[in-house]
Amino acid sequence: MLKVYIDAATKSPQLPSGGGILIVGENLHQQLKIPLNCLNNHQAEFAVFIAALRYLKKEGYQDEIIFLYSDSRTMLEVVAKKHTTNPDYQPYLEKINFLLPHFPKLQLQWQNDRQHAGAHHLAQQALHAAIANYRK
């Protein structure tokens, strides 16, 4: 069983965003800082979810029981419905809908900010690094 915590951090749609992924399991504690493109907050939440799924697939965790926690109600609701009318979310949802069948034991759960500190810190670190590299 894996617990995966994801979060995104943004300052402005004109600056790069950052994502944090914290993966915890038996004998496993993986921290990932993901630089993201210039996105709004919701888009960044979708992008870090896609990054988490791709990483889990690459590492061969598809058959694990995975509890994935996010503080983004919007992203979780769109993914649960597998449908959106928002054109900003559509390209992300298409990628997610392509990846989800690879994870038959994935459970998505909302978690408030206080329960989400690890992923939040990773996202903030990724954001600051992405902005620093962007300004160089």
N, C-alpha and C positions, 0 to 999 in steps of 0.2 A: 504494500500500500504506500502511495506517495501523497504528500500534501504539497500542493503547488500554490504559492501566493504570488499574485501579479499586481503591478501598479504602474501607472504612467505619471509623468510630471511634465508640465508645459509652463512656459512663461508668456509666450505670444505666438500666434500662428506664423509670424515672420521669422521666428527663431527655431532651431532644432529642438526636439523633445527628447525625453529619455524614458526608458522603461526599466523596471526592476522585476526580476524573477527569482524567487526563493523556492528551492525544491528540497523537501525534507522527507527522508525515508530511512529504513533500517540501514545503518552504516552509510548514509548519504546525507550530505548537507552541501548543496550547490547554490552559489550566489552568482547571478548573471546581471550585468549592467548592459543595457541595450541602447545604443544611440539610435534615435529615430529621426525621420525627416521633419520638416516644418509642418506641424499638424495642430489642429485644435485639440482640446482635452479629450473629447469623445473619440476622435480618430486615433489618438495616441493609445487610448485604452484598447481599441480593437487591434491596433498594430502590435502591441505587446502580447496580447492573447495569441495572435498568429505566431509570433516569435516563440512563445512558450510551446505551442503545439508542434512547431517545426523542430525545436530542440528535443522535445520528448520523443518524437518519431525518429529523429536521427540517432538518438541514444538507445533506441529499441525498447521504450517503455509503453508501447501501445497496448499490451495485454495486462498491464498493471491496473489495479483499482486506483484511480486518481481522483482526489478531491481538489478541485481548483477553486481558489478563493479570490474574489475581486471586490473592490469597493465601488465599482461602476454598475449601478442598477440599470442604466440605459443599455450598456453593452450586454449584460446578462439577459435582459428582457428580449433584445433583438435576437440574440443567439438562440434563446429558448423557443422563440416563435419561428426561427429560420426564415424570417421575412422582414423586410423594411421598405417603407416608401420614401425614406430619406436618401437622396442621391449621394450624400457624403458618406453614408455607411455601406452602400451597396457593394463597392469593390471589395471591401473588407469581409462582408458577409459571404460573398461568393467564395473567397479563399477559405474561410472558416467552414462553410458547408462542404467544401471539398475535403478538408482535413478531418472533420469530426467522425466520419465512418471508420477511421483508423483507430478510434478510441472508444470501444464499446462499453468500457467500464468507467467512463469519465462522468463525474458529478460536479456540477457548477453550483457554487454557493456564494451569496453576498456576505460580506464581512465589513464591519465598520472600521473607521480609520485607526482607532486604538488597538484593534486586534491585528492590524495590518502594518505595523511599524517596520518590520524587516524589509518587505518589498518596497515600502514607501521610501526608506533611506536609500536603497539601491537605485530607485528611479530618480531621486534627487541627485545622487552622485553621477548617474549617467547623463542627466540633464545638464549639470554644470560642466562636465567634460565635453559634451557635444557643443555647447555654446562657446566654450573656450576654443575648441578646434575650429568652429565656424568663423570666429573673429580673427583667426590668424591670417 
